[in-house]
């Protein structure tokens, strides 16, 4: 049978096309870019957003699979409806015998989310074509690359604990993507499937909370989950965009659907296509294995390390650089980061320069430094997910770095303190360092400590979180240069030198751990020790009495 697959390069489509070929069908893979398609089947040009392209794509076909959606668009409902109308018209003109559509589970007696309403609308539009439509409705599909599964996996891997919205208690019936494909192939060219709607799911009905915790168990860790009532779908989507690489629009549309219970009510498909679906834990293991296989690194040519890296590599554990579990980043996420970091970097550097031109201890200084911290943090959050990072221990387990970065912060302070003992006897350095330390020495101690902490956190979120990940090559060098350039706005050579030295160290930690937790802990440890012990060395250059005279 000659079959067209619309959405052949998607999560389900790229698995369906080889299964159809294996079943003996002639498969056409519809794509907007046939010249770059490398999957199974014969690529044909077609786009549901371009109705004129569909007649040629469907010419000679007897059946078609419709696996298209626009979930990442703000106006996805209208786009999906327009695409379905275009495809339905072309299918009717081509004289197809069957359309197979993959929709979403959900009880129509309840108020469905916009996403599920859109899936039902597409069902209806395809059915109005006059071509018999077979609809398979599914809930969460478990498999490497699926959006819902990726949200689940990344939440478990990135967070030590979760404060979650109420939707984690909603029931769903997850199904392995391999079983979805078996059902999709099984209903093709079946007269008893034409014009019917089937509900498909795995053997278990689970709450989202149980799904998350069972993934954590499989990964060998605990995941405390505390549901709270005040996280709205919008806030949930912002939270998801922070800790996963799912964009805010897609996350919001999916979270809206998670308030609906999606459980199979009619198991009729089990008689039409009889087999035993895979259990949830097995589906998770298969998805993790697929991802591991996909990420298996290509053997690289030996790299000649410089003397500094050789020195670091020779240090005993846990202080040596370790092999991190580096998070994967999509091209879309990297592009979003690049669009954000430039503008936010300029704004932050400007605020830093202005704040350090104000009177130490003044209200204006605290307001400006608070605004600076908010700018760094907002820029980091807007750029995409922020990864905490892991390092490999002696026993080959992956653990979040805590002891090493704190010890590194202490060591960095020791080095700076030793340098300060020399610098205070050099007049130009004494004046430069003293002018910075005025802001640590004057005003309210709690406010000084708070502004130092929040700015340290904000800087690491932005420079080692967003800026580092946005750099395609030489991320340590690029993020360090950017960090140093930002401090140059202060017009203080001592601060610029400290920014360059510590920026390089923070970048090395980011690379070694795969995330921002290590450089953030080092930054905070070093900054608090500097705040406590350095001002007494530069009492003369701080000029306390002079400052008190000009303060309001």
N, C-alpha and C positions, 0 to 999 in steps of 0.2 A: 504494500500500500504506500502511495506517495503522500508524505505527511510534512506539513510546515510547522515549525516550532517558533512562535513569536516570543522572544525573550530567551533565545538559545544560549546567550552568554551570561545569564543570570544565575543565581544561587541554585535553583531547581533545574533550570533549562540546560545548564552544562552537564548535569548528571542524566537528564532525560534523553538527550540526543544519542549518547552511546548505547543506552539501554534499548532505544527504539531500533537502532541499527542491528544490535545483537538479536533482536526479535525478528529480524528479516525485513524491516520496512526501509523504504527509500526516504531519507530525511533531508529536508531543506532547512537550514538554519538562517532565520531572518535576522539581519543585523543592519545597523546604519552604516557600518564600515566593513563591508565584506572583504576588502583588500587586506585587512589586518586580522581577520578571524582565523584562528588556528585550531578550533575545536572539531569534533566529529560532525559529519554531515556536509552537505554542499552549501556554502554560504550564498545567500541571495540578498540583494539590497532591499530594504523596506523599513518604514518608520510609521507607526500609527499616528504620529503627529503630522505626517505628510500623506494624506489620503491618496494622492496620485501615484504613490510608489507601491501601493498594495496590490493592485490588479496584476501587475507583472510578477510580483512575489508569489501570489497564490495560483498563478496559471498552471493548470494541469494537476493540481493537488486534489486529493479526495477527502482529506481531513486536516485539521489544524489544532494546535494547542495554543491557548492564549494565556501567557504567563507574564503579562505586562502590568506594571503599576507605577505611579508617580509619587510615592510616599515622601520623597525628599523635597517636594514642592509645596509652597504655602497654599496654592490653589489646586491641590492634587485631585479634589473631587471633580472639578470641571475638566481638568486635563484627562483624567481617567474616563469620564463620560464621553468626551469628544473622541478619544482614541478608540473606545469600544464601538462607537457609532461608525467611525470610519472603517474599522475592521469588519463589523457586521455587514455593512454594505458590500464590501469587496468579497466577503465570503459568500454572500448570496449570489453575486454576479458570477463567481467562479463555480457555482453549483456544488459546493462541498456537501458531503454526506454527514459530517459530524464536526462539531467544535467541542474540544475538551477545555474546561476552564477551572483553574485552581483558585477558589475563593476562601472565605473565612468563616469559621464556626461562630455561633452566637444565636441566642434565643430571640426570635423576632418579637416575642411578647414583651421583652424588655426594651428599654431605650438604648439602642445601639450607639456605639461611638461613631464619629465621622468616618473613620477608616472602615469599619464594618458596614456602615450604611453605603459607602462607596462601592464596596465589593458586591453588595446585593444589587446595587444599581447597575453595575457592569453585567451581572448575571442577566438582569432583565433586558438590557439593551441587546446583548448577544442573542437572547432568545427571540427577540422581535425580528431577527433577520430572516426567519423562516427555515434556517438550518437547525437540525436537532442539536441541542446543547447538552453535554454531560458535565455537570458541575460537581467537583469534589471540594468540600469545605473542610479546612484544617485549622487547628489552633497553632500553638508554638511548634515550629519545625526545628528539630535538633540536627545540626550539621555544620561543618566548618564553612564559614562565610555567610551563614544566615544572620540577618540583622538581630532578630530576637535572641538567638543563641549567643551571638557576640556580646550583646549587652549582658547576658547572664554570666558568661565566662569572664569578661573584663571586670565586672563588679566584684566577683569572687576573688580574682587574682590581684586587684589593685587595692582592695580595702581590708584592713584588719578587723573591722566590725562595721555594721551598717545600722543607721537610723533611717527607717524606711517609711513610706506612705502606707495607707491602709490597703492599697491594692495587692500587697504581698500576701494577703490572706484570701485572694480570689482563687477559685478553683479553675484549673485548666487540664487539658488532656494532651500532653506533648507527644509528638510522633517523630521517629527518625526519618531523615530525608530519604534514606534508601527505601523505606516502606512507602513514602509518598510516591516515589518513582514507580514502585511496583504496582501501586493502585492506578497511577496514570497510564501506564502501559497496558494494564489489565482491562481497562474499560474501552480501549480503542477497538473500533470495528466490531462492537458488540451490540446487536439490535436491542437486546434487553437492557442496555445502558442508555440508549438514545433518549433524550428529553428528560432525563432523571437527575435528581440531586442526591448526592451521597455525602454522609458525614464520616470523616476518617480521623482516627486517633490511635495512640498507642494503648497498651494494656492497663495503664495506670492513670487515675485521676489524682492530681496533685495540686497543692497550693504553691504559689510562686515562692513562698518562704521555704517550703520543703525542697523545691527544685534547687534553690541557691545553696542550701545547706548540704544537700547530697553532692553537688558539684564540689563544694569545699572538702567534703570527706574523701572524695575520689582523689583530690589533689593533695590529700594528707594534711589538712589543717582544719582548725575550728573557725566558725564564722558566727559570732554573736549577732543576732538580728533583733532590733527593738522597733516595732511599728509605732508610729505616732500619727495623730489625726490631722495635723495642720499642714502637711506637705501637699500642696495642690498639684495637679498634673503639670501646670506650667513650671512651678518650682522644681518638680521632679525632673522635668526635661532639662532644665539648666544644670541640675546636679549631675544628670547622666552625661551631659556634654563636657562636664569638668573631669570626670573620672573614666570616661570611655571615649572612643573615637567615633561614636554615633553623633551626627550633627543634631543641633537643637530641634530643627523642624521635624526630622524623622523621629527623634526621641519623643517629642510631644505627641505626635500622631500615634505612636505605639503605646505610650503610657495611657493615653485616652482609652485605648482598646482594652487595656489591662484591668479596667474597672468592670468589664463584662465577663461573666462566667462563660467559658467556651468548652463545653463538654458534649461528647457525642450522645445524642438522644435516640438515634435510629442506626443500629449497626448492620443495616441491610447489605452494605458493601462486603461484609465478611462472607456472605453466601455467594456473591457474584465473583469475587476475587479471593478465594480462600487461601490464607496462610497465617502464621502466627507472628504478629508484629513484635518488633524488638522492644525490650524493656527500657525504661528511662536510663538506668545506670549504664547499660550496655551501649545505648545511643550516645551518651556523653563520652564514654571511653573511645568509641569510634571517632567522634568529632575531634577529640584531643589528639588521637593518633594521626588523623588526616592533617591536622594543623602542624604537628611536629614533622611529618613527612614533607609537607610543603615548605617548611622553614629550614629543612636540613641544609646547612651551609655548603657551598661549593668549596672544595679544598683550595686554599689560597697559596700563592707563592710565598716563600719565606720572606719575612720582613726584617730588614736590618735596623735594629733599634739603636737610638743614640745613647750616650753615656748616662743621661738622666733617667731614661726609662730602664736601662740595665740596672742602675742603682736601686730604683723602686722595686724591680722584679727580684732583686737579691734579698730584700728585707724579709724577715720572718712573718708568718701569719700572726695576727690578722691585719698587719699594717701594709702588706704588699697589695698592689692592685690585683683584684680578683676578676674572674670572668663573670660578668653580670648576665642576667636574663634581660636582654634588651627588648623593650616593647616594640611591636610593629606599628608603623604609621602609614596611613594611606596617602596617596598623592593629594587628595582633596584636603586632608588635615594639614599637610605641609604647606599647601597653597594658602589656606586660611591663616596659618601662623605668619607667613611672610607678609601678608597684607596687614596684619595687626602690629607686628613688632616695630616696624619702622616709625610709624606715627606715634605710638606709645613711648618708644625710646626717646624721641625728640621732646615730647611733652614732659616726660619724667626728668630728663636732664635739665630742662628749663626750670622746672619746679625746684630741683635740687640747688641750682645756682641761686635762685631767688631766696630760698629758705636760709641758705648760708650767708646771705647778705643782710639778714635781719638781725636784730639785737638778741644775743643769747638770753634764754630764759623768758623772752617776751611771749605773750599770747599769740602774736602773729607767727612766731617761729613754730610753736606747737601746731597751730592750724595748718601751716604750710607743709610741715613734715608729715602730718596725718594725711593731707591730700596727696602727698608724694607716695606714701605707702598704699593708699587706695588706688592710685593710678597704676602702680606696678602690678598690684593684685588683679585689678579689673582687666588690664591688658593680658595677663597670663590666662585668666579664666576665659576671656573672649577668644583666645587663640586656639583653644582645643583642650583635649584631656591632658592632665598633668600626672606623671608617673612617679611613684614613690621610690621604686628601685629595690633590687635584691642583690646580694652577693653570695657566692658559693663558698660554703664552709669546707673544713677538712674532710668531713664525712659526706661531701657531695650534696648536702641538702642546701636549699636556698633560703636565706634568712634576711630580714630587713636589717640594714646596718645601723647600729646604735653606738657600741663601745668605740669602734675605730674612729668615727668622725668626731666624737667628743674628745678623745685622746689627741687627735690631730689638731683640734682647736686649741687645746692646752699647749701643745708643742709650738704651734704658730704664734701664740701669745708669747711664749718664752723667747722665740727668735726676735719678735718685734721689741720686746722689753730690752733684750740685750742691745739691739740696734739703737733703741731710744737712749740708753745710757751713754752712747757715743754721740748721738745726734744733738743732745741737749748742750754739748760743748761747742757746736758749730752754729754761730749766730743765725745764719739764714735758715737753717733747718729748725733751730730752736723757735724762731718766730713763726715759721710755717706750721709746725706741729702745735704750738701753743694757741694759734688762732683757731684751729679746729677743736682743740680740747676745751675752749671756752664754752662750747655748746654742751659739753658733757659735764662741766663743772658748775654751771650757773643754773638757777631756777629750781623748780620742784624735782627732787630726786625721783619720785614715782613716775612723773611725766617723762623725765629723761630716759629712765629705764624702759618705759612703755614705747616711746617713739623709736628708741634704738632697736627694740625687739621687733616691732611691727614693720619697720623699714628693712630690717635684715630678712625677715620672712618674705616681704613683698619683692625685694631684689632677687632672692633665690627663685621664687615662683616665676618671675619674669625672665631673668637672664639665664638661669640654668634649667628652667622649665620650658618657656616658650622660645626664647632666642636660640638656645642650644639646639633644640629639636628642629627649628626652622632652617638651620644651616645644613645644606646638602653635603658639603665637604668641609673639612677642618673645623668642626663645631667648637672645639676648645679654643682655637685661635680666634675665630670670629666672635664668639660670645665674650671672650676676654677683652678683645679690642673694643667691642661695644660697651662693655662694663667700664673700661678705663676711660673711653670717650665721654661717657655720661658723667663720670666724676670730674672730668676736665672742666665742666661747667662751673665747678666751685672755684676755679682759678687758684687752687691751692696745690702746689707741687707735692706736698707730703701726702695729701689725700689721693692724688693721681698715682703716685708710686704704690701706695698701699692697695689701691684698687687693682692695679696691674698685677701685683704679686699674688694677692688673695684671689683675684679673678681666675688666674691660671690654676691655682690650687683647687678652687671650687670646680673648675671645668674638669680637671683630672678626676676628682671625686665623682662627678656626674657620669663620666665615661666608665669609671670602675664599678659603680653600683647600678647603673642603668636608670637612675631616678634622682629626685631632688631632696630626698630625706637626708642623705649623707652631707651634701654641701650646706644644707640649711642648719643642721646640728653643729657643724664646724663653725659656720658663720656666727651663730648665736653664742656659742661657747667663747670664741675668740673675742667677739664684740663686748660681751659682758665683762670679761677679764680686763680688757683694755679700758673699759669705762671705770672699772674699780681701781686699777693700780697705776694707770699712766698719768692722770692729772697731777698727782703729787710730785712727779719728776720735773714738771714744767710750771711750777708755781710762779716763777718770776715772769715768764712770757705770757701767762694767762692774764695778768694785770686785773686781778679781781676788783681792786678798789676803783680803778678807772671805769670798769664795766658798771659797777654799782652806781656811779655818778650819772651815767647816761641812761640807765634803765628808768622807766616811768615809775 
